[in-house]
Amino acid sequence: MSKIAIIGSGIGGLAAGCYARMNGLESVILEKADKPGGLCTSWGKGDYIFDGCIRHLAGLKPGTPLNNMWKDIGAMPSDIYFPEELVKAVDEKGNELTVFYDLEKLEAEMKRISPDDSKPIEDYIRAIRRLSNTDLMEVGFWSFRDWLRNISVLIKNRKVSKYSMLSFAQRFKSPVLRAFFPVIQYGWANIPLTLNLGVMAGSAGKRYGRYLGGSAEFIKSVADRYTSLGGEILYNSSVERIIEDSGKAVGVRLENGTEISANYVISDAYGYDTFMKMIDERYLTDRLRSMYSKPIDRMMMGLHVSFGVNMDLSDKPNAISFFLDEPIEIAGDNCSIINVLNYSYDKKLAPKGKTSIKAMYDTYYSYWEELSKDQKKYEEEKAIIASRTIEAIERLIPGIGEAVEVTDVATPITTERFTSNARGYGSKEDFRLRDTLKGFLNKPMTLKSLKNFFVIGHSIGGTNLYGCAAMGRNTIRKICKMEHRNFVAS
């Protein structure tokens, strides 16, 4: 029986492990930390749980390829919540826009703000409707027949595919819509509009929703599925090197000197560590050398500021983008918008009558890297940011400051310490539609010079949680082909 060594127990590594066992392949997962999950994590503090990952979970409609994958790896069925809106945007003058998933309500809401913008509003709504039966997240699962069925939809939506959220917003005459529209999808102004269209259509069709219980509970269900299939996870096992012989990966060596032989090696570790530490430099392509010589300092949503509050916020939207009348300084940046996530819908994350909330900011890795050299200054800065954040939220939700019972600030250094993931690498941080669509294919990365070696995960292009899992699935499918086995999956 062929053996697979999997580095990392993120969702990609666990999915690869599950499908390996389902297909009669021996596998072992080597996890550096003492628990599974990687970036798919949540953590407890006091009586509250703060979530660090799942927001929109794709693949919730039974019978779809993504839902079948979640069932295969033990993530489904589970308790799910389907919100009625993506976000509510509120500016400093009291203008409001609720981005409903009900498209008739959304169209009426946008036209309420600006009747003169009927043309771009109707173009936007029409583009969402076209995707009502086409889930872009499933592109990597499409057969030739699926492509034929969906190609006309993609062609019809090509006119809006060229836009980013920011550039499409410029079509509106209303300054309110021009300000609100770029930030309604997680506050990301430069992402392709197509991503937002997919989320809106998927959420309207109840294909996307919220997983109740938090990301750690989600990942535990997958880890349990893997071990129930006979898979092995070795925690506190940091991989130092990938062992190769005659241009093939044949195992891994741990930091403690232990060597584990394998016929195939899959890395779901942080991309930089995989390519710059675990393999010999001679296997790197010029593209990889170039990319990893260019660190990206700015980290989108890299700073998480969470609060456990003694308030029932179930009458508030699940997400709010709040425009401040005066900017506040956050980690050296002037911040004029606060994006608040309200987890009141998940009763597992807070005691009855109380709520977990979170604000997220883009931030600079280098800022926190330098500050962390002085632990006192590092902690003081976190306390200042928490104080400024809750003071700003107080303007939106009066009395919330006095209701705070627990505060937690997770910086990029926190993420690196607990998940081994850090900054990104490459020439730019803007999203490109071409790269996004390529990411939907969920293909593992391979190297021509090092056979039987596969790289998967968020840091090398895995799109969302489902995409990383699909990368793991598709890696085992590829290995089964190499082994002349029929691939087993739902």
Residue, then its C-alpha position, 0 to 999 in steps of 0.5 A: m500500500s502506498k503511503i502519503a506524508i502530509i505536512g500540516s493539518g489545515i483543511g487542505g491537509l485533512a481533506a487530503g488525508c480523508y480522501a487518501r484513506m477513502n481510496g485505500l492509501e496509507s497516510v500520516i499528517l505531521e502537524k507542528a502545533d498541538k491541535p489541527g486547523g491552521l488558519c481555520t481556527s477559533w479560540g476561547k477567552g473567558d465565557y466567549i469564543f472568538d472565530g478567526c476564519i469561517r464567514h461565508l461557507a460555500g457548499l451548503k445545498p445538498g446534492t451539490p459537488l461541494n456539499n458532497m465533499w463536505k459530507d465525505i470529510g465529515a463537515m456536514p451535516s451540521d447546524i447552519y444559519f442563513p442570514e438575510e443580509l450581507v452587510k449594513a453600511v452606515d455613514e457619518k451622516g446617517n445614510e444607510l444601505t442594507v445589502f439584502y440577499d433578497l434581490e427584489k429588496l436589494e434593488a428597492e433599497m438601492k433605488r431608494i438611495s438613488p432613483d437616478d442610478s436605476k441603470p447600474i443598479e439593474d445591471y448589478i442585480r441582473a448579473i447576480r440573477r444570472l448566477s442563481n443556478t451557477d456556482l463559480m466555486e464549483v468550477g473545479f468540479w465541472s464536467f464538460r457538460d457543466w461547462l456547456r451548460n454554464i458557458s452562456v452565463l459566463i459570456k453574458n456576465r463578461k461585461v461586468s467581469k471587467y470591473s472591480m468593486l471600486s471601478f463599478a462603484q464609479r458608475f453610480k451618480s449617487p455619492v452615497l452609493r459610490a462610497f458604500f458599494p466598494v466596501i460591502q464585500y468584507g471592505w475589499a474595494n479592489i476585488p473583482l466584482t465577480l467575487n461579490l456576485g458569486v457570494m450574493a447569488g450563493s447566499a440568495g440560493k442558500r448555498y452559502g451560510r454561517y457554520l454554527g459553533g465556530s471554526a475550531e468545531f468545524i475543523k474538529s469534525v473533519a479531524d475526527r472523520y480522518t482518524s475514524l477512517g484510520g488516519e494518523i495525526l502526529y501533533n507537535s511534529s515540525v517538518e524540517r526537510i523533505i527527503e528526496d531521492s533521484g528527483k522524487a520526494v520519498g519522505v520527510r525529516l522532522e526537527n527532532g531527527t525522525e525520518i518518515s518514509a513515503n511514496y508521496v509528500i503533500s505540503d499544506a504548510y505555509g508556502y514560504d516555509t515549504f519552498m524556502k526551508m523544506i526543499d533544496e533550492r535547486y528545485l525552485t523555479d525562477r518564478l518561485r525565487s522571484m515571488y519569495s524575494k518580494p514580501i507583501d507587507r500589507m495584510m488584508m484583515g490581518l488585525h482582529v479585535s474581538f469583544g465579549v459583551n454583556m448585550d444581546l445584539s440579535d436585533k443588529p445586522n450580522a455585519i456592519s460597515f460604519f463610516l466614522d466622522e473622524p478617522i482613528e489611528i490604528a497601528g499607524d494607519n488612519c482608519s475611517i471605516i470600521n467593519v464589525l462582525n456580530y455573532s449574535y446568531d451563534k449561541k455557541l459563541a457566547p452565554k445567553g443574552k451576551t454576544s461575541i463581536k469582532a472588528m477587522y483591520d488591514t495592517y502592516y506585518s512590519y509594524w507588528e514585527e518591530l513592535s513585538k521586539d518590546q513586549k510591553k510596547y506590543e501589549e500597550e499598542k494592542a490595548i490602545i487599539a481595543s480602546r479606540t475600536i470600542e469607543a468608535i463602535e459606541r457611536l453606533i451601539p450606545g452603551i456597548g463600552e460599559a458592556v465589554e467583559v472580555t477583550d482579545v486582539a490578534t495581530p499578524i504576530t499572533t497568527e504566525r505564532f499559533t498557525s505558522n502563517a505570516r505575510g504573503y509574497g509576490s509582486k502585488e496585493d491587488f486581486r486579478l480576475r484571471d488569478t481568481l478564476k484560476g484559483f477556482l480550479n483548485k489544482p495542487m501546485t507541482l514542481k517538474s523537477l521534484k516528482n511525487f510532491f504536491v503543495i496545497g493551501h491558502s498561501i499558494g492560492g487556495t480560494n477560501l476554505y472550500g478551495c483548500a479542501a478541494m485542493g486536497r481532494n484533487t491531489i489524492r485524485k491525481i495520486c490515484k491516477m498515478e497509482h492506476r486506481n479508481f478515485v472514490a468520492s461522493 
